[in-house]
Amino acid sequence: MKLKHKVSIIAAATVMGLSFGTISKAQGVTVWDGVYTKAQAERGQKLYQDHCSACHGTQMQGIEEAPTLKQGAFVYNWDSLGVDILFQRIRDTMPLDDPKGVSRKMKADILAYIMSQNNFPAGTKELPYQNSQLKRITWHALKPEE
C-alpha cells in the first residue's frame, strides 16, 4: 500500500511539473518581460568593454567581420528563438581568442548589457546563466502588443 501511495505521489508530481512547464511556455516569458536587472547590465557594460569591444566596437557597432550587436539585423537574427541559443553562441565562441577565459556568469552579465542596449526593459531578477533557465525566455525583436 505504501509503494502504491509513493507511485501516486510521483505520478502526480510529474503531471504537475509538465502542466506548469506547459503553462509557463504558453504564457511566454520574453525579453520584453524584464529578464535582467539594471545592476547586471551595468556590470555587463564593463565586462563588454574589457572582453568584447575590441571586435564588436565600443558602441556595439561591429568592426570588420565582427557583427553589430545593436538593433536591425542583430535583433531580428534571434527573433522567436530561445535566449539559450544566443547565450550558447556567446558561451562557446566569445571572445574568439579565449572563450573559456570569461565565465558563464560574466557572459550572462554581458548579454544583459546587450539586451539593455537593444531597448529591452530591465526587471527585478537577474538573467540566469544556465541554459535550462534561458531556454524558457524567448527573444522577440518587436514588443508584443498589449
VENVENPE-V819200 format. One record per residue. RES is the residue in one letter. PSI is psi in radians with two decimals (999 if undefined). OMEGA is omega in whole degrees, -180 to 180 (none if undefined). NEAR is the number of other ideal C-beta (glycine too) atoms within 8 Angstrom. Layout:
# VENVENPE-V819200
RES | PSI | OMEGA | NEAR
RES | PSI | OMEGA | NEAR
This chain:
# VENVENPE-V819200
M | -0.71 | 179 | 4
K | -0.73 | -180 | 5
L | -0.73 | 179 | 6
K | -0.70 | 180 | 7
H | -0.77 | 179 | 8
K | -0.74 | 179 | 8
V | -0.71 | 179 | 8
S | -0.72 | 179 | 8
I | -0.78 | 179 | 8
I | -0.76 | 179 | 8
A | -0.76 | 179 | 8
A | -0.75 | 179 | 8
A | -0.68 | 179 | 8
T | -0.81 | 179 | 8
V | -0.76 | 179 | 8
M | -0.74 | 179 | 8
G | -0.76 | 178 | 8
L | -0.70 | 179 | 8
S | -0.79 | -180 | 8
F | -0.69 | 177 | 8
G | -0.71 | 179 | 8
T | -0.74 | 179 | 8
I | -0.81 | -180 | 8
S | -0.79 | -179 | 9
K | -0.69 | -179 | 8
A | -0.70 | 179 | 6
Q | -0.58 | 174 | 6
G | 1.56 | 172 | 6
V | 2.23 | -179 | 9
T | 3.01 | 178 | 11
V | -0.23 | 178 | 11
W | -0.04 | -177 | 9
D | 0.24 | 179 | 9
G | 1.19 | -173 | 9
V | 0.13 | 176 | 13
Y | 2.91 | 178 | 15
T | 2.78 | 177 | 12
K | -0.75 | 180 | 7
A | -0.69 | 179 | 6
Q | -0.75 | 178 | 13
A | -0.64 | 178 | 15
E | -0.72 | 174 | 9
R | -0.73 | -179 | 11
G | -0.56 | 179 | 16
Q | -0.82 | 179 | 9
K | -0.78 | 180 | 8
L | -0.70 | 178 | 14
Y | -0.83 | -179 | 14
Q | -0.68 | -178 | 9
D | -0.64 | -169 | 7
H | -0.26 | -172 | 12
C | -0.50 | -170 | 13
S | -0.45 | 180 | 10
A | -0.58 | 180 | 6
C | -0.73 | -174 | 9
H | -0.07 | 178 | 14
G | 2.63 | -178 | 11
T | -0.41 | 179 | 5
Q | 0.33 | -179 | 5
M | 0.40 | -175 | 12
Q | -0.20 | -177 | 8
G | 2.51 | 179 | 10
I | 2.23 | -180 | 8
E | -2.01 | -176 | 4
E | -0.19 | 178 | 3
A | 2.18 | -175 | 8
P | 2.80 | 171 | 8
T | 2.63 | 178 | 12
L | 0.35 | -176 | 11
K | 2.28 | 171 | 11
Q | -2.94 | 174 | 6
G | -2.26 | -175 | 7
A | -0.65 | -180 | 7
F | -0.89 | -177 | 12
V | -0.74 | -178 | 11
Y | -0.42 | 179 | 8
N | -0.56 | -176 | 6
W | 0.06 | -176 | 11
D | 2.29 | 177 | 10
S | 0.15 | 176 | 5
L | 2.76 | 174 | 9
G | 2.53 | 179 | 10
V | -0.43 | 178 | 16
D | -0.51 | -179 | 11
I | -0.83 | 178 | 9
L | -0.77 | -180 | 11
F | -0.73 | -180 | 14
Q | -0.68 | 178 | 9
R | -0.81 | 179 | 9
I | -0.80 | -177 | 11
R | -0.77 | -175 | 10
D | -0.44 | -169 | 7
T | -0.17 | -174 | 7
M | 2.52 | -14 | 12
P | 2.67 | -174 | 11
L | -0.65 | -176 | 6
D | -0.27 | -178 | 4
D | 1.21 | -178 | 6
P | -0.54 | -179 | 10
K | -0.09 | -179 | 4
G | -0.15 | 178 | 7
V | 2.17 | -175 | 12
S | 2.85 | 177 | 5
R | -0.75 | -179 | 8
K | -0.74 | 178 | 7
M | -0.69 | 179 | 10
K | -0.58 | 175 | 14
A | -0.69 | 177 | 15
D | -0.72 | 178 | 14
I | -0.74 | 179 | 15
L | -0.63 | 175 | 15
A | -0.74 | 177 | 16
Y | -0.76 | 177 | 15
I | -0.75 | 178 | 12
M | -0.74 | -180 | 13
S | -0.66 | -179 | 13
Q | -0.21 | 176 | 9
N | 0.31 | 174 | 11
N | 0.39 | 171 | 5
F | 2.39 | -174 | 9
P | 2.62 | 173 | 7
A | 2.79 | 178 | 8
G | -2.65 | -176 | 9
T | -0.16 | 180 | 4
K | 2.46 | 179 | 8
E | 2.59 | 174 | 8
L | 2.20 | -180 | 15
P | 2.91 | 178 | 7
Y | 0.21 | 177 | 9
Q | 2.24 | 180 | 7
N | -0.61 | -179 | 8
S | -0.53 | 177 | 6
Q | -0.64 | -179 | 8
L | -0.51 | -179 | 14
K | -0.19 | 177 | 9
R | -0.11 | -179 | 8
I | 2.21 | 180 | 14
T | 2.41 | 177 | 11
W | 2.07 | 174 | 13
H | 2.17 | -179 | 11
A | -0.68 | -178 | 7
L | 2.50 | 178 | 5
K | 2.23 | 179 | 5
P | 2.54 | 177 | 7
E | 2.48 | -178 | 3
E | 999 | none | 2
